[in-house]
Amino acid sequence: MVMQRVLTTGEGAFHVHIHGHTGTPGPSYVDKREIRPLIKSIRYAAPEAIHGSIILSSDRGFAEALLPGSSEFHPVKGITVVGFPTTLLARPEATSRHEEHFSRQSFLGADEAEKISAYRIGIIGLGGGGSHVAQQLAHVGFAIFSLFDMDVVEMSNLNRLIGGTQADARAGVPKVDVVARLIMGVNPRAKVEKLKSRWQDVSGDLRACDILFGCVDSYAERRDIEIAARRHLIPLVDVGLDVHQSGDEPPRMAGQVILSMPGYPCMSCLGFLTPTNIAREAEKYGAAGPRPQVVWANGVLASNAVGIVVDLITDWTRSVRGPIYLSYDSNTGEIHSHKRLQYLGEQNCSHFPLSNLGQPTFKRL
């Protein structure tokens, strides 16, 4: 049955079984003698796909992959279980850290330092929202980052870009360099990948992330980021802020933080991304001018976004069990769950069924 599916679809196959103990498992003598030859025989049905095996214990995991054209099995350093909470069953080599860094947040759990420092966090867009997010994540203890932004610092960024200076603006320093400097100032041992390009052009680096923050301005780009995140089973936190002016009324500044989890309602399900607002944005492209942004409102949104991710991986409140859509009114200082959550009904997503996944990739870290 497995062989027929692989032959019909061209998909890869992974053999999954359990070892009944705690700690990191590994292939037994029987696994090496029987399962590895089985995987190699299945590969004949789809030689261009990635095949392999996964071994689970009570609290950890082990995986190895057979790549196209290779006769050897390669160990997989990271296994992420995406859900509530999101867990790393196999972790890459952790970055070194000062234990004192975590001493005031021990309420997050006994192994929170190990958990937090092992996740690779991707941040798309390093303006007012993204720079705030990066700074706070570094202070919390996250230590592995992929930064995506092709822009350089300009004087108009300095009212909200955390870490940016007038010297950076005069020199046209890339935003990825400014934010990397910010992170390294908090944790010199952090591993920071600086990607001064469109995130679409470095999709392999995007797929290597365990969690993504989308801190971009446009509806269309949010849609594209969510498509990529869903396709590769990556939790995504969208952070956004906008200012609206209506007649003689005071400007209204509002924003949102949305947790988009694979298998759960997406931003279209939540009514945030609609064909209408994407079309209206396209009609105005090039005519709207720069969007108003301020540092204090971005800070509020970034704080809530970082708090959601910390809860997602440590489960310290034991309350993050579904979609999150926070609505922020900066004029009143109020932030609350959006009323659309009350009318969701089904907690699954029809726009991104879990069967529509991207091809697995293997990146040597």
Disulfide bonds with the S-S distance in Angstrom:
none
